[in-house]
Amino acid sequence: MSLLPELRYPTVTEILTSARALAARRPALCTLREVGRSRAGRPLHLLSVGRARRAVLVVAGAHSNEPTGGATLLDVAERVLNERELRFGTSWHFLLCADPDGASLHHTPAPRSLFDYHLGFFRPAGHEQPEWSPAVLPPDRLPPETRALTGVIDELRPYLQVTLHGTDLGGSWVQLTKDIPGLAEPFAKSAAELNIPVERGASDAAGWPASGPGVHVMPAPGAGAAYPSMPDDARNSTWYHAHRYGGLTAIVEVPMWASDLVDDPAPHPAPAVALRRLAGRLLQDTRQVERVLADVTPRLPEVEGPLLRASRWGLELVPGLAADWMHTPPADTTRAYVGSVDAFARRLPLRAASMLLRVLLEHDDRAAPRLERLVASWSEAFADRFRARWVPLERQIEHQSRTVVAAAIHARARGV
């Protein structure tokens, strides 16, 4: 029986309620405890199944706008309880939500369209994201959510950390901080069975070597960055923290809406030209949002908060990223990669506009209708360009769960 009352993305409260039910059902195996508090004082909870020293840590909710992970976490916990072989010599630990403050600000439990999704959109600025803050902040300024996560890793010393991520529109892919031989096959098989495209040229992993379609392995320290302007480095994030104890991290991404355009390995006829064109459009779209922001700022002089900080942060990334695409040779020359960059170029200004729109609506600002029309048109154009099709939630969960379990099994079998 599903732990979710209906097929929609669960809230943090619902995830916690389900975790409590699991712990109460199998008290000899399960414990549920608080491992930290957020900046706003919200608790971070860890569900543990088993007591073996060899551990797997599963993290949900690191990015508030990627809601599949909470449902997947509950599904994997159910599997671990029901399948004894998964618990043999291994304990499983589930951080229910790494950023409960962020989750409280993203409001799309059952989005009907990309526009609907963006009306409730929130994703914090990079330095406020628990996994990424170590890449951009000194140790004495890390947020409490980051310290809670690294504290759990220090305590458990997992051989595998799996962090559950997602994308609004595209395909599924995996990022690994070390290779897991054998993972690519079950990952690809699951995606094919569930009709989920594999994102073969994910811009998030631009320049990373691949151990199979959609399975990207972090390059060695010292490797050049595909996007030199980006302020963060995955090797300084919490993903790499498990390496202190001989472990590794797998980041499993699954789409809400699918597009076969990101699963096309054919060579692009002119990738450098295409990236320059996308950079130009990115700059043009960003200027539209910046003009609205400049117009409304004098009317909102005292307004500050996570939505506005995140909107501004996203806009600030654009000039450097556009320059990277214009002046750096493409990290990949496939149609899949160019498609992934196209999606990235649409997301940045769309997300900035969406979060700014929420601020304007809250203050009943006269610029809100104009910006809402822009968010609507960009959302529609994004969906149309990529021929978006909704991935049923049960398939999002199933594919992500299968990949988590396969990663745990293959990493353990090969002593990774």
DARA-V217926 format. One line per field, one symbol per residue. burial: I if it has 16 or more other C-alpha atoms within 10 Angstrom, else O. A space follows every 50 residues. Layout:
burial->???
//
This chain:
burial->OOIIOOOIIIIIOIIIOIIIOIIOOOOOIIIIOOIIIIOOOOIIIIIIII IOOIIIIIIIIIIIIIIIIIIIIIIIIIIIIOOOOIIOOIIIIIIIIIII IIIOIIIIOOIOIIIIIIIIIIIIIIIIIIIIIIIIOOOOOIIIIIIIII OIIOOIIIIIIIIIIIIIIIIIIIIIIIIIOIIIOOIIOIIOOOOIIIII IIIOIIIIOIIIIIIIIIIOOOOOOIIOOOOIOIIOIIIIIIIOOOIIII IIIIIIIIIIIIIIIOOIOOIIOIIIOIIIIIIOIIOOIIOIIOOIOOOO OOOOOIIIIIIIIIIOOIOOIIIIIIOOOIIIIIIIIIIIIIIIIIIIII IIIIIIIIIIOOOOOOOIOOIIOIIIOIIOOIIOOIOIIIIOIOIIIIII IIIIIIIIIOIIOOOI
//
